Amino acid sequence: MNDKQILYTTALLRSISIGMTGVLLGLYLARLNFAPAVMGVVITSGLMGAAAAALVATLAGDRIGRKRLLIFLAALSTVGGIVAALGSDQTMIMAAAFIGMLNGMGRDRGAALVLEQAILPATTDDAARTKTFAWYNVLTDIGHAVGGLCAAVPTALHYWGGVNELTALRSVMMIYPLFLAITGLLYLKLSTKAETPSDRKKIIISPQSRKVLWRIALLFGLDSLAGGFLGTALLAYFFHAKFGAGEALIGGLFFAARIANAFSHLGAAWLAKRIGLVNTMVFTHIPSSFLLLTVAFAPNFWVASILFLLREGLVEMDVPTRQSYVMAVVKPEERTFASGVTNLVRLGGWAAAPAFAGWLMSALALSTPLVIGAGMKIAYDVMLYFSFRGIKPPEEKQ
């Protein structure tokens, strides 16, 4: 396997784990009799752990070594995932979520992604960069889809296998540490090309790159804060609490959603070649936010599901284009730092919102986080367009 194939495989395995955890975590914590507000704190703990790891990757990833750090992150995720799957105490699960970087958002945006994004551009050229990121994200969302489908397994184990509900949930939650352990073994095969292309280990960012990075990072922070209100664990709980949907039905819904995400990535690469990366990010993202607003006021599960799936067909088209854009507007030796900063602010926003969103669900209405998140995302898109429409990547300057 070459480096690109290794990264594609690890992304797939990790996203299966995260997709499954995103759907099941809220339901699993509910079976442990955790209140929505406590669920939010557990999700926040996991995201804070991921943010701390992303900070290390950003500031010291090249100095430690990308390969070495990826292996260490996989080991931590394995340990934390095992404890979270077997524990019952709230404090223990919060700590395990932090150590294991347990992702209740249902989307992979952690420290491993920071390093993989920095490595990927070296496996291709400028012309194929966006397509490479698109396929990377296709595999990620296929993994998310398969992980969502795994959420139906506890129901099958309970009704057809006679397994206790909580035991069935714990058994399936063990997929997370198992698959993360396998990624650690795969990282051992990465070549020396995975490391920084520069002998310079000290982080030095050019003034032009620094200006672009801080502007775009602030905007990504707003988008991720909005996204923190809309994590998979909380959305799964929304469908369960409002419409009475069970694990199997919700798992099927998120499987279909991730398939829609996967196809949208290829569409994003095609569209970006014709209208540009920034235009693709903005003009697909705004309609998805309006669709999300309609989900909040849907009269029943089936109407809400259709609207949600339409939204999912658009909402991820900004992901490969955003990743490609950031990697294109900085120098090769700046890519780990750039990937780290942009993903770190996203994790920070995600970590800040779930606990507040859980409280809003309890204190006001189940749909309140959806409305707030959609409004913030629309504001982000408008500001992104006017801030970056004039800054072009190399392939758009020709």
PyMOL commands that set and color helices and strands:
alter all, ss='L'
color gray80, all
select helices_A, chain A and resi 3-31+36-64+66-86+90-99+111-123+126-150+153-161+165-173+175-187+192-194+207-228+232-243+247-275+277-296+301-315+318-328+332-363+368-388+394-396
alter helices_A, ss='H'
color red, helices_A
deselect
rebuild
show_as cartoon
